[in-house]
Amino acid sequence: MNMKVGLFLGCNLPALRPDAEKAIRISLQSLGVEVVDLEGAACCPAFGTFWSADEEAAIAIGAWNYSIAEKMGVDMIVQCGSCYSTLKMSRHKLVNEKLQEINEKFLSKVGARYEGRSDTKHITDFLYNTVGVERIKSSLKYSMKGLKAVVQVPCHTLRPSKILGFDNPENPRVLKELTRALGAEVPTFTRDRQCCGGAGGYARRNRRAAMEFLKLKLDSMKEEVDPDCIVVSCITCLMWMDEAQEEMRKLGMIDYSIPVFDYNQLLAICQGHDPQKVARIAATPRDKVIAKILENKV
């Protein structure tokens, strides 16, 4: 079991939610994972920019990122659902069609090369299938016992399942099982698998429509299971589901609030790390959930 990984940060995580980045780093270290930085890594690049305009350039940028990880002898792990998807799609294209072409046409010009050895894992895949639930449980000092959490699985980690799949797209369970490992109750509800509405620039193009879409999901979870918090593992889901709620309350669209956490933020808190360092930035208050966790010593 390789417990050394290269952390692919993406663009939004370090810039907009550095506390979540800190949570990822510190929680993995507490699990005995050596986290190394991928010096020189570029954008993934995102589907809505390079892929839609110049697929070959997008694959070449993906190959550049892989070449850095491969030179360091590590696989990449990533939290962002979109980064995960585009990196996996790049690798699929490379190893099946374009490896030699991209190496010769692009990477050779900057003294780089990718042989197809390094891969990408979403952080939930790595935690569940490499680290394992039992190792996670043994690292905990506090528990989410008595708390009810619903999960938002990143859409871009599920389909196309033959390329991306580490989970069942029709009944994803990895993030649920990881959250249960922290002691939380994890119920399902009608709109369990609905997109958050923030992906692909949708929320930027038509913010009101995106909020109406999110409201369908929030109302469903509130009415059916009334959770204490939402657990995500994607920077877009984290920011949108957290920040949109504040705006929706001001507009009178909702009269409730449901705190949103990245999974590794909750893991880090349950491991005993300072919430002010790993879960400080939030538009929707988290204090009650954090206080409840800190009451539950393992």
C-alpha positions as MATLAB code, in Angstrom:
seq = 'MNMKVGLFLGCNLPALRPDAEKAIRISLQSLGVEVVDLEGAACCPAFGTFWSADEEAAIAIGAWNYSIAEKMGVDMIVQCGSCYSTLKMSRHKLVNEKLQEINEKFLSKVGARYEGRSDTKHITDFLYNTVGVERIKSSLKYSMKGLKAVVQVPCHTLRPSKILGFDNPENPRVLKELTRALGAEVPTFTRDRQCCGGAGGYARRNRRAAMEFLKLKLDSMKEEVDPDCIVVSCITCLMWMDEAQEEMRKLGMIDYSIPVFDYNQLLAICQGHDPQKVARIAATPRDKVIAKILENKV';
ca = [
       0.000    0.000    0.000;
       1.561    3.263   -1.182;
       1.013    5.876    1.520;
       2.811    8.663   -0.336;
       0.687   10.805   -2.631;
       0.951   13.966   -4.683;
      -1.745   16.481   -3.771;
      -3.243   18.093   -6.869;
      -4.778   21.255   -5.452;
      -6.618   22.662   -8.441;
      -7.364   26.371   -8.661;
     -10.221   27.068   -6.238;
      -9.269   25.060   -3.157;
      -6.070   26.918   -2.148;
      -7.358   30.302   -3.309;
     -10.854   30.302   -1.830;
     -10.981   27.647    0.903;
      -7.452   27.314    2.340;
      -8.898   25.903    5.562;
     -10.222   22.914    3.605;
      -6.798   22.468    2.017;
      -5.272   22.511    5.507;
      -7.815   19.904    6.611;
      -6.862   17.593    3.758;
      -3.159   17.864    4.482;
      -3.383   17.492    8.250;
      -5.985   14.705    8.274;
      -3.961   12.637    5.798;
      -0.813   13.148    7.859;
      -2.711   11.886   10.915;
      -3.450    8.725    8.925;
       0.226    8.165    8.189;
       0.040    9.427    4.615;
       2.983   11.412    3.257;
       1.607   14.303    1.208;
       3.925   15.920   -1.341;
       3.320   18.996   -3.465;
       3.328   18.734   -7.251;
       5.669   21.629   -7.960;
       4.872   23.209  -11.321;
       1.439   21.636  -11.751;
      -0.957   23.547  -13.989;
      -4.751   23.802  -14.127;
      -6.397   20.407  -14.640;
      -7.650   21.983  -17.150;
     -11.392   22.500  -16.712;
     -13.938   21.114  -19.181;
     -15.631   24.474  -19.683;
     -12.466   26.129  -20.975;
      -9.759   24.093  -22.722;
     -11.724   20.922  -23.409;
     -14.513   22.741  -25.216;
     -12.084   24.867  -27.252;
      -8.979   22.722  -27.849;
      -9.124   19.110  -26.685;
      -5.556   18.360  -27.751;
      -4.225   21.221  -25.626;
      -6.342   20.012  -22.705;
      -4.880   16.507  -22.965;
      -1.369   17.944  -23.228;
      -1.845   19.960  -20.033;
      -3.135   16.848  -18.302;
      -0.059   14.970  -19.536;
       2.165   17.716  -18.121;
       0.566   17.297  -14.695;
       0.979   13.530  -14.876;
       4.616   13.883  -15.904;
       5.326   15.798  -12.694;
       3.683   13.133  -10.526;
       5.377   10.313  -12.425;
       8.805   11.904  -12.037;
       8.173   12.038   -8.273;
       7.007    8.421   -8.249;
       3.517    9.159   -6.920;
      -0.115    9.037   -7.935;
      -2.143   12.210   -7.640;
      -5.061   12.660   -5.270;
      -7.590   15.415   -5.810;
     -10.607   16.788   -3.954;
     -12.280   18.736   -6.759;
     -14.736   16.607   -8.719;
     -14.068   18.448  -11.969;
     -10.288   18.179  -11.596;
     -10.643   14.470  -10.935;
     -12.815   13.939  -13.983;
     -10.685   15.905  -16.423;
      -7.447   14.299  -15.215;
      -8.942   10.827  -15.549;
     -10.292   11.660  -19.009;
      -6.859   12.978  -20.042;
      -5.175    9.792  -18.877;
      -7.750    7.629  -20.638;
      -7.102    9.452  -23.913;
      -3.344    9.312  -23.390;
      -2.869    5.650  -22.564;
      -5.375    4.468  -25.179;
      -4.691    6.835  -28.072;
      -2.359    9.773  -27.760;
       0.572    9.047  -25.451;
       3.341    9.034  -28.057;
       1.816   11.915  -30.017;
       1.441   14.199  -26.980;
       4.925   13.340  -25.711;
       6.518   14.147  -29.061;
       4.415   17.170  -29.989;
       4.243   18.914  -26.619;
       6.114   17.469  -23.640;
       9.402   16.919  -25.476;
       9.615   20.662  -26.085;
       9.832   21.331  -22.352;
      11.988   18.341  -21.450;
       9.132   16.332  -19.943;
       7.672   12.896  -20.625;
       4.752   10.810  -19.373;
       4.913    7.019  -19.630;
       1.406    6.298  -18.360;
       2.405    4.999  -14.928;
       1.032    7.668  -12.592;
      -2.718    7.827  -12.095;
      -5.255   10.018  -10.290;
      -7.529    9.093   -7.402;
     -10.312   11.130   -5.904;
      -9.573   11.660   -2.238;
     -12.649    9.677   -1.144;
     -11.492    6.741   -3.277;
      -8.052    6.943   -1.682;
      -9.448    7.165    1.843;
     -11.928    4.327    1.381;
     -10.008    1.892   -0.803;
      -6.368    2.581    0.103;
      -6.352    3.919    3.671;
      -9.476    2.040    4.763;
     -12.316    2.684    7.179;
     -10.685    0.891   10.111;
      -7.545    3.026    9.930;
      -9.741    6.120    9.811;
     -11.702    4.995   12.879;
      -8.504    4.317   14.808;
      -7.320    7.904   14.192;
     -10.359    9.523   15.815;
     -10.411   11.359   19.140;
     -13.954   12.673   18.737;
     -17.095   11.338   17.087;
     -20.107   12.580   15.124;
     -22.349   10.338   17.216;
     -25.815   11.857   17.543;
     -25.429   13.927   14.382;
     -27.336   13.326   11.182;
     -25.418   14.046    7.973;
     -26.428   13.847    4.329;
     -23.775   13.591    1.633;
     -23.357   15.361   -1.692;
     -21.350   13.103   -4.001;
     -19.483   15.072   -6.710;
     -21.254   14.416  -10.026;
     -17.984   14.355  -11.955;
     -16.683   11.420   -9.931;
     -19.482    9.128  -11.113;
     -19.802    9.280  -14.905;
     -18.616    8.011  -17.338;
     -18.279    5.174  -14.841;
     -16.074    2.984  -17.059;
     -13.375    5.666  -16.922;
     -13.995    7.354  -13.576;
     -15.711    4.647  -11.624;
     -14.643    3.784   -8.127;
     -18.262    4.011   -6.936;
     -21.670    2.920   -8.189;
     -23.189    5.864  -10.098;
     -26.707    4.582   -9.417;
     -26.127    4.063   -5.702;
     -22.895    5.754   -4.579;
     -21.820    4.623   -1.128;
     -18.159    5.585   -0.604;
     -18.743    9.048    0.889;
     -21.633    7.696    2.962;
     -19.482    4.922    4.419;
     -16.652    7.346    5.145;
     -19.083    9.643    6.972;
     -20.523    6.736    8.945;
     -16.952    5.904    9.977;
     -16.938    9.225   11.859;
     -19.992    8.094   13.819;
     -22.702   10.030   11.991;
     -26.089    8.761   10.938;
     -26.267    9.054    7.132;
     -29.841    8.823    5.813;
     -30.952    8.971    2.197;
     -33.670   11.188    0.746;
     -35.525   11.600   -2.535;
     -33.052   13.967   -4.216;
     -30.006   12.236   -2.788;
     -28.185   12.062   -6.141;
     -29.224   15.429   -7.578;
     -26.426   17.779   -8.676;
     -25.885   20.752   -6.361;
     -26.409   23.148   -9.283;
     -23.024   24.817   -9.021;
     -21.120   22.799  -11.601;
     -19.977   23.727  -15.082;
     -20.495   27.460  -14.712;
     -24.280   26.983  -14.466;
     -24.489   29.056  -11.292;
     -22.558   31.874  -12.951;
     -24.665   31.947  -16.113;
     -28.060   31.843  -14.403;
     -27.660   32.246  -10.674;
     -31.362   32.425   -9.883;
     -32.103   29.217  -11.794;
     -29.188   27.502  -10.043;
     -30.540   28.588   -6.657;
     -34.019   27.318   -7.537;
     -32.422   23.998   -8.498;
     -30.493   23.852   -5.224;
     -33.661   24.753   -3.305;
     -35.322   21.578   -4.614;
     -32.548   19.531   -3.067;
     -32.326   21.481    0.187;
     -36.101   21.379    0.714;
     -36.108   17.633    0.061;
     -33.405   16.903    2.637;
     -34.864   19.327    5.182;
     -38.406   17.972    4.956;
     -37.508   14.288    4.724;
     -34.543   13.839    7.091;
     -33.770   17.269    8.675;
     -29.966   16.809    8.729;
     -27.533   18.567   11.029;
     -25.074   19.076    8.181;
     -24.181   18.344    4.565;
     -20.931   16.513    3.792;
     -19.263   17.100    0.427;
     -15.960   16.237   -1.198;
     -15.683   18.774   -3.999;
     -14.694   22.433   -3.793;
     -17.532   23.526   -6.107;
     -20.157   21.688   -4.050;
     -18.649   23.106   -0.858;
     -18.651   26.738   -1.944;
     -21.972   26.698   -3.786;
     -24.042   24.811   -1.217;
     -22.601   26.929    1.598;
     -22.605   30.388    0.029;
     -25.836   30.082   -1.957;
     -27.784   29.323    1.224;
     -26.862   32.712    2.660;
     -28.080   34.471   -0.486;
     -31.236   32.342   -0.612;
     -32.097   33.254    2.980;
     -31.720   36.963    2.174;
     -34.015   36.536   -0.840;
     -36.617   34.703    1.257;
     -36.217   31.491   -0.732;
     -35.481   29.422    2.397;
     -35.966   30.020    6.126;
     -33.443   27.476    7.416;
     -29.720   26.830    7.237;
     -27.817   23.558    6.906;
     -24.050   23.753    7.553;
     -21.795   22.380    4.814;
     -18.440   20.670    5.441;
     -15.831   19.076    3.264;
     -15.375   15.507    4.476;
     -11.747   16.071    5.434;
     -12.746   19.034    7.585;
     -14.947   16.769    9.678;
     -12.277   14.073    9.691;
      -9.663   16.566   10.901;
     -11.950   17.866   13.674;
     -12.721   14.307   14.771;
      -8.966   13.641   14.846;
      -8.576   16.493   17.319;
      -7.280   19.257   15.061;
      -8.224   22.883   15.720;
     -11.546   23.754   13.999;
     -10.334   27.330   13.573;
      -7.541   26.062   11.366;
      -9.420   23.429    9.374;
     -13.037   24.660    9.195;
     -13.015   28.413    9.697;
     -14.413   29.735    6.399;
     -18.179   29.394    6.026;
     -21.173   31.512    5.092;
     -23.599   29.134    6.817;
     -22.735   28.809   10.546;
     -21.124   25.535   11.639;
     -20.645   26.206   15.343;
     -23.373   23.884   16.663;
     -22.125   20.893   14.687;
     -18.523   21.474   15.745;
     -19.553   21.902   19.394;
     -21.512   18.643   19.276;
     -18.502   16.773   17.872;
     -16.232   18.137   20.589;
     -18.655   16.837   23.240;
     -18.218   13.277   21.948;
     -14.811   12.012   22.998;
     -13.980    8.580   21.650;
];
